[in-house]
C-alpha cells in the first residue's frame, strides 16, 4: 500500500517536472519574439540617459525646431501640456482613492 502511494507520488512528480520543462520552453519561445522590442526600449533608455547628461543638446534642438517650424513645436507643446495635466489629475485622483 505504501509502495503504491510512493510510486504514484514519484509518477506525479515526474509528470509535473516534464510539464514545467514544456512550459519553460514555451515561455522562452514567446519571450524571444519580444527581443526586438526590448532592444528598442534599451536604445530609447540609453538615448534618454545621454540626453540627461547633455541637456544643452536637447535645448539646442528645441530652439532650432522652434525657429524652423514654430507651428510644429507649439502643437506638440500643447499636447505635452495636456498629457502632463491629465497625468497630474489622474495621480491626484488615484491618491484620493488610496486614502479611503
GIBEL-V65866 format. One line per field, one symbol per residue. ss: DSSP state (H for helix, E for strand, - for the rest). psi: psi as a letter, one per 20 degrees, with the letter a starting at -180 (. if undefined). burial: # if it has 24 or more other ideal C-beta (glycine too) atoms within 12 Angstrom, else .. Layout:
ss=???
psi=???
burial=???
//
This chain:
ss=-HHHHHHHHHHHHHHHHHHHHHHHHHHHHHHH--HHHHHHHHHHHHHHHHHHH-HHHHHHHHHHHHHH-HHHHHHHHHHHHHHHHHHHHHHHHHHHHH--
psi=ghhgggggggggggghghgggghggggggghhhighghggghgggggggghhimhhgggggggghhghmhggghghggggggggggggggggghhhhhi.
burial=....................................................................................................
//
